[in-house]
Amino acid sequence: MTSGRQDPGIARAQGEYQLLALDMDGTLLNSDKIITPGVHEAIRVYMRRGGRVSIASGRFPASVWLHARAAEMNAPLIALNGAVILDEATGELKAGAPLPPEHVRELLRFADEHGAYIQLYGYNKLYVRELNETNARWPLANVVVSPGKELNEQNYAEQLGMIEVVAVGDLQRFVSGSFLPAPPIYKATIIGPSPELIQKWMGQLGGGPDEVSSKPQAAPALTLTRTGRHRFDVNAYGVSKRSALESLCRELHIAPSEVAAVGDYDNDADMLAWAGLGVAMGNAEPHIQRLAKEVTSSNEEDGVARVIHNFLL
């Protein structure tokens, strides 16, 4: 590990972590969006010794399931920032916490008033006003990448069939169910032209990064989480990777102290602070590293494998 903050309590707890929860982008995956052989083998060894491994990601359920299947993970999976828990064997929905429809409508009004781009996430469906450069290739960004295999629609057709971008025209009419019953919306993403504007919009909606809003403003009772310099995600109030992990641990009869969680960005903050062992990646922002109990090497240096070898075996 690269951290100089060795916690004696953590050192004594080696071998006591029953569940490993992994963020995907910037954590499980390297910059080429692959699970390296070293990380894959470490996960396999940990599971052979009785450990359970899950993904906790903001990505689509299908993307989470495909990557978990490639690594042969053995615990229910978390997608869309904790809004859904899915079966690790089938990829089917086990539990979901969608945004209340009235809050989705408020978000759409906010986006229209401020000239923001917004997209809505169903279960493996991305609902947009119209197809454009921002969303048309979204499914391709969610496949399990094979080294040496060019990332194009032809090479990954089978996986691409599991995620659909749906242009619905008027999003307000769509979520209001004017023609057909509106599907559950588990997450919304708002994208803007600058980090400063993203920060301002989050403040107007009632919170900054990693803050939960319950103020009676444009869209009350939301969880707002920055997920990039030009974007933030919106989930229902109280929904997060931590809340999903708490539910998962109740199902598996695992205590929070027996959970190791690894991540690198703002939507990982609450699960890192909650887990018995919260580890920030070496490529994580400084404020994420400060709240974690440990800091490992980067996703280019098999940081997840180091966590497993140093603390879980």
PyMOL commands that set and color helices and strands:
alter all, ss='L'
color gray80, all
select helices_A, chain A and resi 8-12+37-48+61-70+80-82+101-114+139-142+157-160+171-175+195-205+241-252+256-258+266-274+286-291+303-312
alter helices_A, ss='H'
color red, helices_A
select strands_A, chain A and resi 19-22+52-55+77-79+84-86+93-96+117-121+125-128+164-167+187-191+212-213+222-228+231-236+259-263+277-280+294-295
alter strands_A, ss='S'
color yellow, strands_A
deselect
rebuild
show_as cartoon
